Amino acid sequence: MKNLLLLLALSLITQYLAAQACLNSQSSIEIHGNNIQARILNGGDLFTDLVNAQFIPNPNPNSFENPATIFAAGIWMGGIDPGGNLKLAAVDYRSNNKYDYTPGPLDPNGITSQFNCSNWDRHFRITGAQVAAFQAALPLSAAELKTQFPNIAGWPGRGNPFFTDIYGYSLPSTGQALAPFFDVSQDGIYNPLDGDYPVVQLRGIPAFVPAEIIWCVFNDQNGGGPHSTTNGKAFQVEIQLTTWAFNCPNQAVVNNTLFTSHKIINRASEPTDSTFIGIWADVDLGCGLDDYVGCDTSLNTMYAYNTDAVDGQPGNTCQGTPTFPDAAPTQSVTFLNHTLDKFIPINGAGSNIPTGTTDPGAPYEYYRYLTGTWRDGSPLTDGPGGYGSGNHVDHVYTDDPSNPSGWSMCTASLPTGDRRLLGTTKIGQLLPGQIEEMTVAWAFHPNPSLPCGIGTTRSDVAKLHTIYENGFSDLCLPLKVPELPADSLQLFPNPTSGTALLRYGTLTPLSLRAFDAAGRMVLEKTNGFGKEETKIETGSFASGIYTLQIVTNQGTATKKLAVLR
């Protein structure tokens, strides 16, 4: 009887928790794998402790007052459901305990519970040094694994048999993919005793292990709770966030950059139209009252720079906020795998600031910003302030501030102020089950040529794009995913004057690229692969020798292809 009563009580508790909305996330963790120390939260927000800025370049461990460059940041989404309702999810400052995202994955029906959210209110951290030590220690017993490498034993990869032992709750029983890993045994299950280990896995790029990885998962269904930040309808998306850093002393650009990738999984049963995904950032360069902002559409980048050579307002002070003793660095935010379709700076409230350009309050105001118009529905214009008279544009302040004839906040002599960056990309229709990935580089650039100069920002960002396009393969990685032998691929006919057939057998391809003799990419394919082979159309190729690179879940392989005309 006692056992029956206990089971009944547990059942009632479980039902009660399942009926409750998810609570505000409490988890946070710091990443400090290179020259940046930054705080990562699990409610869709980044680089803040909800009181102070926490994206800190070159932190001084002996100081409690390190100037930062970002006060808060995070992901915004907006779209229209089939009934014409507005779906929204966004972050700001969690003022008055308001939030749109809560921790944890969703089930296949797009639902979660307070109990599930509470369990997943955590971050998972691994370093490249830990992975290298783990590989050197193999083979291991289960007891040795859990004692010596608990972070690897508890990595939330699909089917991990040790996860419950480490954290006391189970992975989803649906078999859905969670944290990425290199699958040595190729059985689709994460089992460290087989040699499997955590990695960063991006679409179309070989898996890799940097200096530090932090992974978490959150959603906007919230156990049925409201979106109290935007008051919009939930998308029912699960978002898996990977944050990583490289520690490459001889590559300053990389050491001054953090990378994030938001893997967005639509678990709703209905499509969403006119969908936009945005990255919002309250960039405060030390003092947040004297910053200018701009963008470079050719580099899919938005950035902030100080208005003058002295950080502070007034002088080198800023109402108690730590300021940079020298010139404040420039801060850039770069879309690596999407276009910067819209760029709009949102103003903090202040005297002589048009209300229509300030922080959004109503649901449709968030969506207006995402779609590239001001809060009050006014279009972006090419007038001095981007608001009011002028021609309709999609981006403002698009020229280098050092160009006296270009369009920038500097050349427009706009007043100083507190501004937020919002860059958005248009997804369009978001179908049930569709997966989108948003990969972003967050970099600071020291010693800009102030005033009206951003120093090496543009050349630095160009290098980051090249690093991404090369799959991070040229960096100081603690270990790399294996290079497969050339005979892993069969290519025929070779030479060819038309279509060639690339056979990869049991490999699981992620991307295929072709490069000419000068190193120019002439073909890229990231989907539509057949079960064991794919066709390569060479009709647009000139005569010559081409290098094919295929990226698979099992590694990378290359092959030479001769084209005759």
FENBEL-V673658 format. One record per pair of residues at least 4 apart in sequence whose C-alpha atoms are under 7 Angstrom apart, sorted by the first residue. I is the first residue (numbers start at 1). J is the second residue. D is the distance in whole Angstrom. If there is no record, write none. Layout:
I&J&D, I&J&D
This chain:
1&5&6, 2&6&6, 3&7&6, 4&8&6, 5&9&6, 6&10&6, 7&11&6, 8&12&6, 9&13&6, 10&14&6, 11&15&6, 12&16&6, 13&17&6, 14&18&6, 15&19&6, 16&20&7, 17&113&7, 17&114&6, 17&115&6, 18&113&5, 18&114&6, 18&115&6, 19&113&7, 20&113&7, 20&114&6, 20&223&7, 21&113&7, 21&114&6, 21&222&6, 21&223&5, 21&224&6, 21&225&5, 22&102&6, 22&113&6, 22&114&4, 22&117&6, 22&222&5, 22&223&5, 22&225&6, 23&102&7, 23&114&7, 24&99&7, 24&102&6, 25&42&6, 25&43&6, 25&102&6, 25&103&6, 25&121&6, 26&121&7, 27&41&6, 27&42&6, 27&121&6, 27&122&5, 28&39&7, 28&40&6, 28&41&4, 28&42&7, 29&39&6, 29&40&5, 29&41&7, 29&123&7, 30&37&7, 30&38&5, 30&39&4, 30&40&6, 31&37&6, 31&38&5, 31&39&6, 32&36&6, 32&37&4, 32&38&7, 33&211&6, 33&212&6, 33&245&5, 33&246&6, 33&247&6, 34&245&6, 34&246&6, 34&247&5, 34&255&5, 35&57&6, 35&58&5, 35&255&6, 35&256&6, 36&55&7, 36&56&6, 36&57&5, 36&58&6, 36&256&6, 37&55&6, 37&56&5, 37&57&7, 37&59&7, 38&47&5, 38&54&5, 38&55&4, 38&56&6, 39&46&6, 39&47&5, 39&48&6, 39&49&7, 39&54&6, 39&55&7, 40&46&5, 40&47&6, 41&45&6, 41&46&6, 42&103&6, 42&121&7, 42&216&7, 42&218&6, 43&101&5, 43&102&5, 43&103&6, 43&218&7, 44&74&6, 44&75&6, 44&91&6, 44&101&6, 45&72&7, 45&73&6, 45&74&4, 45&91&6, 46&72&6, 46&73&5, 46&74&6, 47&53&7, 47&54&5, 47&55&5, 47&70&7, 47&71&6, 47&72&5, 47&73&6, 48&52&6, 48&53&5, 48&54&5, 48&71&6, 48&72&5, 49&53&7, 49&54&7, 50&93&6, 52&71&7, 53&68&6, 53&70&6, 53&71&4, 53&72&7, 54&68&6, 54&70&7, 54&71&6, 55&68&5, 55&69&6, 55&70&5, 56&66&7, 56&67&6, 56&68&4, 56&69&6, 57&68&6, 59&66&6, 60&66&7, 65&322&6, 66&322&6, 67&286&5, 67&322&5, 67&323&5, 67&324&6, 68&285&6, 68&286&5, 69&283&6, 69&284&5, 69&285&4, 69&286&6, 69&331&7, 70&282&6, 70&283&4, 70&284&5, 70&285&7, 71&282&6, 71&283&6, 71&284&6, 72&281&6, 72&282&5, 73&280&5, 73&281&4, 73&282&6, 74&91&6, 74&279&6, 74&280&5, 74&281&7, 75&90&6, 75&91&7, 75&278&6, 75&279&5, 75&280&6, 76&89&6, 76&90&4, 76&91&7, 76&277&6, 76&278&5, 76&279&6, 76&280&7, 77&88&6, 77&89&5, 77&90&6, 77&276&6, 77&277&5, 77&278&6, 78&87&5, 78&88&5, 78&89&7, 78&275&6, 78&276&5, 78&277&7, 78&367&6, 78&370&7, 79&86&6, 79&87&5, 79&88&7, 79&272&6, 79&273&6, 79&274&5, 79&275&4, 79&276&6, 80&84&6, 80&85&6, 80&86&5, 80&87&6, 80&272&5, 80&273&5, 80&274&6, 81&85&5, 81&86&7, 81&87&7, 81&271&7, 81&272&5, 81&273&6, 82&272&7, 86&232&6, 86&233&6, 87&232&5, 87&233&4, 87&234&6, 87&235&6, 88&230&7, 88&232&5, 88&233&6, 88&234&6, 88&235&7, 89&100&6, 89&220&7, 89&230&7, 89&232&7, 89&234&7, 90&100&6, 90&229&7, 90&230&7, 91&99&7, 91&100&7, 91&229&7, 94&98&5, 94&99&6, 98&228&5, 98&229&5, 99&227&6, 99&228&5, 99&229&5, 100&220&6, 100&227&4, 100&228&6, 100&229&6, 101&218&6, 101&219&5, 101&220&5, 101&222&7, 102&117&7, 102&218&5, 102&219&6, 102&220&6, 102&222&6, 103&117&5, 103&120&6, 103&121&5, 103&217&6, 103&218&4, 103&219&6, 104&116&6, 104&117&5, 104&120&5, 104&121&7, 104&217&5, 104&218&5, 104&219&6, 105&217&6, 105&218&6, 105&219&6, 105&238&6, 106&110&5, 106&111&5, 106&112&5, 106&219&7, 106&238&6, 107&111&5, 107&112&6, 108&267&6, 109&267&6, 109&268&7, 110&236&5, 110&267&5, 110&268&6, 111&221&6, 111&223&7, 112&116&6, 112&221&7, 112&222&7, 112&223&5, 113&117&6, 113&223&4, 114&118&6, 114&223&6, 115&119&6, 116&120&6, 117&121&6, 122&216&7, 123&214&7, 123&215&6, 123&216&5, 124&155&7, 124&214&6, 124&215&5, 124&216&6, 125&151&7, 125&213&6, 125&214&5, 125&215&7, 126&130&7, 126&151&6, 126&212&6, 126&213&5, 126&214&7, 127&131&7, 127&211&5, 127&212&4, 127&213&6, 128&132&6, 128&209&6, 128&210&6, 128&211&5, 128&212&6, 128&478&5, 129&133&6, 129&478&7, 130&134&6, 131&135&6, 131&197&7, 132&136&6, 132&478&7, 132&479&7, 133&137&6, 134&138&7, 140&144&6, 140&145&6, 140&193&7, 141&145&6, 142&146&6, 143&147&6, 144&148&6, 145&149&5, 145&150&7, 145&153&6, 146&150&5, 146&153&6, 149&153&6, 150&154&6, 151&155&6, 152&197&7, 153&162&6, 153&163&7, 153&192&7, 154&162&6, 154&163&5, 154&166&6, 155&163&7, 156&160&7, 156&163&7, 156&178&6, 156&179&5, 157&178&6, 157&179&5, 157&180&6, 157&181&7, 157&190&5, 158&175&6, 158&176&7, 158&177&5, 158&178&6, 158&189&5, 158&190&6, 159&175&7, 159&189&5, 159&190&6, 160&189&7, 160&190&5, 160&191&6, 161&191&7, 162&166&7, 163&167&6, 163&170&7, 164&168&5, 164&169&5, 164&170&5, 179&215&7, 180&198&6, 180&199&6, 180&200&6, 180&201&6, 181&190&7, 181&196&7, 181&197&5, 181&198&4, 181&199&5, 182&196&6, 182&197&6, 182&198&6, 182&199&6, 183&188&7, 183&190&7, 183&196&5, 184&194&7, 184&195&6, 184&196&5, 185&194&6, 190&196&6, 191&196&6, 192&196&5, 192&197&6, 199&207&6, 199&208&5, 199&209&5, 200&207&6, 200&208&5, 200&209&6, 201&206&7, 201&207&5, 201&208&7, 203&510&7, 204&510&5, 204&511&5, 204&526&6, 204&551&7, 205&471&5, 205&551&6, 206&471&7, 206&551&6, 206&552&7, 206&555&6, 206&556&7, 207&481&6, 208&480&6, 208&481&6, 209&477&6, 209&478&7, 209&479&6, 209&480&7, 210&244&7, 210&245&6, 210&246&5, 210&477&5, 210&478&6, 211&245&6, 211&246&5, 211&247&6, 211&478&7, 212&244&5, 212&245&5, 212&246&7, 213&242&7, 213&243&6, 213&244&4, 213&245&7, 214&242&6, 214&243&5, 214&244&6, 215&241&6, 215&242&5, 215&243&6, 216&240&6, 216&241&5, 216&242&7, 217&239&6, 217&240&4, 217&241&6, 218&238&6, 218&239&5, 218&240&7, 219&237&6, 219&238&4, 219&239&6, 220&234&6, 220&235&7, 220&236&6, 220&237&6, 221&234&6, 221&236&5, 226&231&7, 227&231&5, 227&232&6, 230&362&7, 230&363&5, 231&363&6, 232&363&6, 235&268&7, 236&266&6, 236&267&6, 236&268&5, 237&264&6, 237&265&5, 237&266&5, 237&267&6, 238&264&6, 238&265&5, 238&266&7, 239&262&6, 239&263&5, 239&264&5, 239&265&6, 240&262&6, 240&263&5, 240&264&7, 241&260&7, 241&261&6, 241&262&5, 241&263&6, 242&260&6, 242&261&5, 242&262&7, 243&259&6, 243&260&4, 243&261&7, 244&258&6, 244&259&5, 244&260&7, 245&258&5, 245&259&6, 246&254&7, 246&255&6, 247&255&6, 248&254&7, 248&255&6, 248&476&6, 249&255&7, 251&255&6, 252&256&6, 253&257&7, 253&460&6, 256&443&6, 256&444&6, 257&441&6, 257&442&5, 257&443&4, 257&444&7, 258&441&6, 258&442&5, 258&443&6, 259&440&6, 259&441&5, 259&442&6, 260&439&6, 260&440&5, 260&441&7, 261&437&7, 261&438&5, 261&439&4, 261&440&6, 262&437&6, 262&438&5, 262&439&6, 263&435&7, 263&436&6, 263&437&5, 263&438&7, 264&435&5, 264&436&5, 264&437&6, 265&433&6, 265&434&6, 265&435&5, 265&436&7, 266&432&6, 266&433&5, 266&434&5, 266&435&6, 267&432&6, 267&433&6, 268&432&6, 269&432&5, 270&431&7, 270&432&6, 271&429&7, 271&430&6, 271&431&4, 271&432&6, 272&429&6, 272&430&5, 272&431&7, 273&428&6, 273&429&4, 273&430&6, 274&428&4, 274&429&6, 275&426&6, 275&427&5, 275&428&5, 275&429&6, 275&430&7, 276&370&6, 276&371&7, 276&424&6, 276&425&6, 276&426&5, 276&427&6, 276&428&7, 277&424&6, 277&425&6, 277&426&7, 278&370&6, 278&422&7, 278&423&5, 278&424&4, 278&425&6, 279&422&6, 279&423&5, 279&424&6, 280&421&6, 280&422&5, 280&423&7, 281&420&6, 281&421&5, 281&422&7, 282&419&7, 282&420&4, 282&421&6, 283&304&7, 283&420&6, 284&288&4, 285&291&7, 285&306&7, 285&328&6, 286&311&7, 286&322&6, 286&323&4, 286&324&6, 287&311&6, 287&312&5, 287&318&6, 287&321&6, 287&323&6, 288&418&5, 289&313&6, 289&416&6, 289&417&5, 289&418&5, 290&306&6, 290&307&6, 290&312&7, 290&313&6, 290&416&5, 290&417&5, 290&418&7, 291&304&6, 291&305&6, 291&306&5, 291&307&5, 291&416&6, 291&417&6, 291&418&7, 292&304&6, 292&305&5, 292&306&6, 292&307&6, 292&409&6, 293&303&6, 293&304&4, 293&305&6, 293&409&7, 294&302&6, 294&303&5, 294&304&6, 294&396&7, 294&397&5, 294&398&6, 294&408&7, 295&301&6, 295&302&4, 295&303&6, 295&397&6, 295&398&5, 296&300&6, 296&301&5, 296&302&6, 296&398&6, 297&301&6, 297&340&6, 299&462&7, 300&334&6, 300&335&5, 300&339&6, 300&340&5, 301&332&7, 301&333&6, 301&334&4, 301&335&6, 301&340&7, 302&332&6, 302&333&5, 302&334&7, 303&331&5, 303&332&4, 303&333&6, 304&330&6, 304&331&5, 304&332&7, 305&329&7, 305&330&5, 305&331&7, 305&454&7, 306&311&7, 306&328&6, 307&451&6, 307&452&7, 308&450&6, 308&451&4, 309&327&5, 309&450&5, 309&451&6, 310&315&7, 310&316&6, 310&327&6, 311&316&6, 311&323&6, 311&324&6, 311&327&7, 311&328&6, 312&316&4, 312&317&5, 312&318&5, 312&323&6, 313&317&6, 313&318&5, 314&318&7, 316&323&7, 317&323&7, 324&328&6, 327&447&6, 329&444&6, 329&445&5, 329&446&4, 329&447&6, 329&448&6, 330&444&6, 330&445&5, 330&446&7, 330&448&7, 330&454&6, 331&443&6, 331&444&4, 331&445&6, 332&442&6, 332&443&5, 332&444&6, 333&440&7, 333&441&6, 333&442&5, 333&443&7, 334&440&5, 334&441&5, 334&442&7, 335&339&7, 335&340&7, 335&439&6, 335&440&5, 335&441&7, 336&439&6, 336&440&6, 336&441&7, 336&465&6, 337&438&7, 337&439&6, 338&425&7, 339&425&6, 340&423&6, 340&424&6, 340&425&6, 341&424&6, 341&425&5, 341&426&7, 342&372&5, 342&394&5, 342&395&6, 342&423&6, 342&424&5, 342&425&7, 343&372&7, 343&394&7, 343&395&5, 343&396&7, 343&422&6, 343&423&5, 343&424&7, 344&372&7, 344&395&6, 344&396&7, 344&421&7, 344&422&5, 344&423&7, 345&419&6, 345&420&6, 345&421&5, 345&422&6, 346&357&6, 346&358&5, 346&359&6, 346&419&6, 346&420&5, 346&421&6, 347&357&6, 347&358&5, 347&359&7, 347&418&6, 347&419&5, 347&420&6, 348&358&5, 348&359&6, 348&418&5, 348&419&6, 349&353&6, 349&358&6, 356&374&6, 356&375&5, 356&376&5, 357&374&6, 357&375&6, 358&375&7, 360&365&5, 360&366&6, 360&375&6, 361&365&6, 362&366&7, 363&367&7, 364&368&6, 365&369&6, 365&375&5, 365&376&7, 366&370&6, 367&371&6, 368&372&6, 368&373&5, 368&374&6, 368&375&6, 368&377&6, 369&373&5, 369&374&6, 369&375&6, 370&424&6, 372&380&7, 372&394&6, 373&377&6, 373&378&6, 373&379&5, 373&380&6, 374&378&5, 374&379&6, 374&380&7, 379&392&6, 380&386&5, 380&387&6, 380&392&6, 380&393&6, 380&394&7, 381&386&5, 381&387&6, 381&388&7, 381&389&7, 381&390&5, 381&391&5, 381&392&5, 381&393&5, 382&386&5, 382&390&5, 382&391&6, 382&392&7, 382&393&6, 382&396&7, 383&387&7, 383&389&6, 383&390&5, 384&412&6, 386&396&6, 397&407&5, 397&408&4, 397&409&6, 398&407&6, 398&408&7, 399&406&5, 399&407&5, 399&408&6, 400&406&7, 400&408&7, 401&408&5, 401&410&6, 401&411&7, 401&452&5, 401&453&6, 402&452&5, 402&453&5, 404&411&6, 407&411&6, 408&412&6, 409&413&6, 409&414&6, 410&414&7, 410&452&6, 430&434&6, 445&456&7, 445&457&6, 447&455&7, 448&453&6, 448&454&5, 448&455&4, 449&453&5, 449&454&6, 449&455&5, 456&460&6, 457&461&6, 458&462&6, 459&463&6, 460&464&6, 461&465&6, 462&466&6, 463&467&6, 464&468&6, 465&469&6, 466&470&6, 467&471&6, 467&472&5, 468&472&6, 481&555&6, 482&555&5, 482&556&7, 483&555&6, 483&556&5, 483&557&6, 484&488&7, 484&555&6, 484&556&6, 484&557&5, 485&557&6, 486&557&6, 486&558&6, 486&559&6, 488&504&6, 489&502&7, 489&503&6, 489&504&5, 490&502&6, 490&503&5, 490&504&7, 491&500&7, 491&501&6, 491&502&5, 491&503&6, 492&500&6, 492&501&5, 492&502&7, 493&500&6, 494&561&6, 494&562&6, 495&561&7, 495&562&5, 495&563&6, 495&564&7, 496&500&6, 496&562&6, 496&563&5, 496&564&6, 497&563&6, 497&564&5, 497&565&6, 498&537&6, 498&538&5, 498&539&6, 499&535&7, 499&536&6, 499&537&5, 499&538&6, 500&535&6, 500&536&5, 500&537&7, 501&533&7, 501&534&6, 501&535&5, 501&536&6, 502&533&6, 502&534&5, 502&535&6, 503&532&6, 503&533&4, 503&534&7, 504&532&6, 504&533&6, 505&532&4, 505&533&7, 506&532&6, 507&552&6, 507&554&7, 508&552&5, 508&553&6, 509&550&7, 509&551&6, 509&552&4, 509&553&7, 510&526&6, 510&551&5, 510&552&5, 510&553&7, 511&525&6, 511&526&4, 511&550&6, 511&551&5, 512&524&6, 512&525&5, 512&526&6, 512&549&6, 512&550&5, 512&551&6, 513&521&7, 513&523&5, 513&524&4, 513&525&6, 513&548&6, 513&549&5, 513&550&7, 514&521&6, 514&522&6, 514&523&5, 514&524&7, 514&546&6, 514&547&6, 514&548&5, 514&549&6, 515&519&5, 515&520&5, 515&521&4, 515&522&6, 515&546&6, 515&547&5, 515&548&7, 516&520&5, 516&521&7, 516&522&7, 516&545&7, 516&546&5, 516&547&7, 517&545&6, 517&546&6, 529&533&7, 529&534&6, 530&534&5, 543&563&5, 543&564&5, 543&565&6, 544&562&6, 544&563&5, 544&564&7, 545&560&7, 545&561&6, 545&562&5, 545&563&6, 546&560&6, 546&561&5, 546&562&6, 547&558&7, 547&559&6, 547&560&5, 547&561&6, 548&558&5, 548&559&5, 548&560&6, 548&561&7, 549&557&6, 549&558&5, 549&559&7, 550&556&6, 550&557&6, 550&558&6, 551&555&6, 551&556&5, 551&557&7, 552&556&6
